[in-house]
């Protein structure tokens, strides 16, 4: 009797051990998106790097067309077209005719509602999104949307020489993946997402630097008149140049110095530095509206 009981206990222990191993081996479902569009080579590079790791299960949901510098705009006043796309780097894929933030939200709340992602990766963007550029970046907006939904999120961008862009997205993916792995394993504080920028010379990268968001103003950020047509309609074009001497400790300085800049950003935009000033303001109570009847 005692021998039989011992065998039962041993068998139960083996079953529990096997179940624990199966559970531990369950791949993490990661949603990969971007703002450059579903046919972007940067998207394929990071999706492929993650799909090659058996600890990940990748779904790609990305804009149908190029959506760079669209910020966190959301499509709310029209129907949104969603189409099955051919696999991206061997991963199931959907294209969405909308802004990056909209694409991410459709992914969370509709397409993957019954199979929610545990991690979100946005990129790899064709061009850096450091400093104040994070405000207008569609790539970063996707990660922000993930944080808004409570999903750990990482935005990845590759610095470029815009006069001669020759992006090595595969190398950038290799540098980005350890950050993604760490986010998967350790998580992020609530309301926090990561903005990762990889230097232009991937062969000379010095390592990783955790940085703050650079606040240096661009050397040029304006629109100029390009032409006036025969009907008097004016056409303007954008002109932009990055800051030439970013502040120490910023993502821009680290990036320009050959470091992969890892910048934690947050949903909370409260400027607490202004509290003391605002609390000292003497704001009079407005007079009653005498046009209304009691």
C-alpha positions in Angstrom: 0.0 0.0 0.0 2.8 2.4 1.0 4.7 1.6 -2.2 1.6 2.3 -4.3 1.0 5.6 -2.6 4.7 6.6 -3.1 4.3 5.8 -6.8 1.1 7.9 -7.1 2.9 10.9 -5.3 5.9 10.5 -7.6 3.7 10.4 -10.7 1.8 13.5 -9.5 5.0 15.3 -8.9 6.2 14.5 -12.5 2.9 15.7 -13.9 3.2 19.0 -12.1 6.8 19.4 -13.1 5.9 18.7 -16.8 3.0 21.2 -16.6 5.3 23.8 -15.1 7.8 23.3 -17.9 5.1 23.5 -20.6 3.8 26.7 -19.0 7.3 28.2 -18.8 7.9 27.4 -22.4 4.7 29.2 -23.6 5.9 31.9 -26.1 5.2 35.5 -25.4 2.7 37.0 -27.9 4.2 40.2 -29.3 2.5 42.7 -31.6 4.9 44.3 -34.0 3.8 47.5 -35.8 5.4 50.7 -37.1 4.7 54.0 -38.9 6.7 53.4 -42.1 4.1 51.0 -43.4 3.7 47.2 -43.7 6.1 46.8 -46.5 9.0 48.6 -44.6 12.2 46.5 -44.4 12.7 47.7 -40.8 9.4 46.1 -39.8 10.5 42.8 -41.4 13.9 43.0 -39.7 12.6 43.3 -36.2 9.7 40.9 -36.8 12.1 38.3 -38.2 14.6 38.8 -35.3 11.8 38.1 -32.8 10.2 35.3 -34.7 13.6 33.5 -34.8 13.5 33.3 -31.0 11.1 30.4 -29.9 10.2 32.4 -26.8 8.2 34.8 -29.0 5.1 34.4 -31.1 4.8 37.4 -33.4 1.8 39.0 -35.0 2.3 42.0 -37.4 -0.3 44.7 -37.7 0.9 47.8 -39.5 -0.3 50.8 -41.6 -1.2 50.1 -45.2 0.8 53.2 -46.3 3.7 55.4 -45.0 2.5 57.3 -41.9 5.7 59.0 -40.7 5.5 62.1 -38.5 1.8 61.5 -37.9 2.1 61.7 -34.1 -0.7 60.2 -32.0 -3.5 61.1 -34.4 -6.5 58.7 -34.2 -9.0 58.0 -37.0 -12.5 58.4 -35.5 -14.7 59.9 -38.2 -14.6 57.3 -40.9 -14.6 53.5 -41.3 -11.1 51.9 -41.2 -10.1 49.4 -43.9 -8.4 46.2 -42.5 -6.9 43.6 -44.8 -5.2 40.3 -44.4 -1.6 40.7 -45.7 0.9 38.2 -46.8 3.2 37.0 -44.0 5.9 39.4 -42.9 9.1 37.6 -42.0 7.0 34.4 -41.8 4.6 36.0 -39.3 0.8 36.5 -39.7 0.1 40.0 -40.8 -2.7 42.6 -41.3 -2.6 46.0 -43.0 -4.7 48.8 -41.7 -5.4 52.0 -43.7 -5.0 54.4 -40.7 -2.6 56.3 -38.5 -0.1 54.3 -36.4 -2.0 55.0 -33.1 -5.2 53.8 -34.7 -3.5 50.7 -36.1 -2.2 49.7 -32.6 -5.6 50.3 -31.0 -7.4 48.2 -33.6 -4.9 45.5 -32.9 -5.5 45.5 -29.2 -9.2 46.0 -29.1 -10.4 44.2 -32.3 -8.1 41.9 -34.3 -6.3 40.5 -31.2 -9.1 40.9 -28.7 -9.3 37.1 -28.2 -5.6 36.6 -28.2 -4.2 39.8 -26.6 -0.5 40.6 -27.0 1.7 40.6 -23.9 4.3 42.9 -25.5 4.4 45.5 -28.2 7.3 46.5 -30.4 7.2 49.4 -32.8 9.7 49.9 -35.6 12.4 49.7 -36.8 11.9 53.2 -37.9 13.8 54.6 -40.9 15.4 57.5 -39.1 16.0 58.5 -35.5 13.2 59.6 -33.1 15.2 61.2 -30.4 14.7 64.3 -28.4 11.6 66.4 -29.2 11.1 64.3 -32.3 9.4 61.7 -30.0 6.3 64.1 -29.9 5.6 63.9 -33.6 6.8 60.3 -34.2 4.2 57.7 -35.3 6.7 55.0 -34.2 6.7 56.3 -30.6 3.0 56.9 -30.7 2.5 53.2 -31.2 4.5 52.4 -28.1 2.6 55.2 -26.2 -0.7 53.6 -27.2 0.7 50.3 -25.8 1.4 51.9 -22.5 -2.0 53.5 -22.5 -3.5 49.9 -22.9 -1.3 48.6 -20.1 1.0 46.6 -22.4 4.9 46.9 -22.1 6.0 48.6 -25.2 9.3 49.5 -27.0 9.8 51.9 -29.9 12.9 51.3 -32.0 14.4 53.7 -34.5 17.6 53.7 -36.6 19.6 56.9 -37.1 20.3 57.8 -40.7 22.5 59.9 -42.8 19.7 61.6 -44.8 22.0 62.6 -47.6 23.0 59.0 -48.2 20.6 56.7 -46.3 21.9 53.1 -46.2 20.1 51.6 -43.2 21.3 48.3 -41.8 18.0 47.2 -40.2 19.2 43.6 -39.4 22.1 45.0 -37.3 19.8 47.4 -35.6 17.4 44.6 -34.8 20.3 42.7 -33.1 21.0 45.7 -30.9 17.3 46.3 -30.1 16.5 42.7 -29.2 18.3 42.6 -25.8 16.2 45.7 -24.8 13.1 43.9 -25.9 14.1 40.7 -24.1 14.7 42.7 -20.9 11.3 44.4 -21.2 9.7 41.1 -21.6 11.5 39.6 -18.6 11.4 42.5 -16.2 8.4 44.5 -17.4 8.0 48.3 -17.1 6.3 50.6 -14.5 2.7 51.4 -15.2 2.4 54.2 -17.8 6.0 53.9 -18.9 7.3 52.9 -22.4 10.7 52.8 -24.0 12.1 54.9 -26.9 15.2 53.2 -28.3 17.4 54.9 -30.9 20.2 53.0 -32.6 23.3 54.9 -33.9 23.9 55.3 -37.6 27.2 53.4 -37.6 26.1 50.0 -36.3 29.6 48.6 -36.6 31.0 51.1 -34.1 28.3 51.0 -31.4 29.8 51.5 -28.0 27.0 49.9 -26.0 23.8 51.0 -24.3 23.0 54.3 -22.4 19.9 55.0 -20.4 19.1 58.6 -21.1 16.6 61.3 -20.6 14.6 62.8 -23.5 16.5 65.7 -25.1 14.8 69.0 -25.1 17.1 70.8 -27.4 15.3 72.8 -30.1 15.9 71.9 -33.7 18.3 74.1 -35.6 15.6 74.5 -38.2 11.9 73.6 -37.9 9.7 75.6 -40.2 7.7 75.7 -43.4 8.7 77.8 -46.4 6.8 78.9 -49.5 7.6 76.6 -52.4 5.3 78.0 -55.1 2.2 79.9 -55.9 0.0 78.5 -58.6 -2.1 80.5 -61.2 -5.1 80.5 -58.9 -3.2 82.2 -56.2 -3.0 79.0 -54.0 0.2 78.8 -52.0 2.2 75.6 -51.5 4.5 75.2 -48.5 7.2 72.6 -47.8 8.8 71.5 -44.5 12.4 72.4 -43.6 14.0 70.6 -40.6 17.5 70.1 -39.2 18.4 68.5 -35.9 20.1 70.3 -33.0 23.9 70.4 -33.6 25.0 70.4 -29.9 22.5 68.4 -27.8 22.8 68.5 -24.0 24.8 65.9 -22.0 22.7 63.1 -20.6 20.2 63.4 -23.4 19.2 60.7 -25.9 20.5 62.9 -28.8 23.9 63.3 -27.2 24.2 59.6 -26.5 23.1 58.7 -30.0 25.5 61.1 -31.7 28.3 59.6 -29.5 27.8 56.1 -30.7 25.5 54.7 -27.9 22.2 53.0 -28.2 20.0 55.4 -26.4 17.3 53.8 -24.2 14.9 56.5 -23.0 12.0 55.8 -20.6 9.0 57.9 -21.5 5.7 58.3 -19.6 2.0 59.0 -20.1 2.0 61.5 -17.3 2.7 65.0 -18.8 2.1 66.9 -15.6 4.7 69.7 -15.3 5.1 69.6 -11.5 7.8 72.3 -11.7 5.0 74.8 -12.4 3.0 74.0 -9.3 4.6 76.5 -7.0 4.0 79.3 -9.5 0.5 78.4 -10.2 -0.4 78.0 -6.6 0.6 81.6 -5.9 -1.6 83.0 -8.6 -4.4 85.1 -7.3 -7.2 84.1 -9.6 -10.4 86.1 -9.0 -13.7 84.4 -8.9 -15.5 85.3 -12.1 -18.7 87.4 -11.7 -22.0 85.5 -12.2 -23.5 85.3 -15.6 -26.2 87.9 -15.4 -27.7 86.9 -18.8 -29.2 83.8 -17.2 -32.5 83.8 -15.3 -32.8 82.2 -11.9 
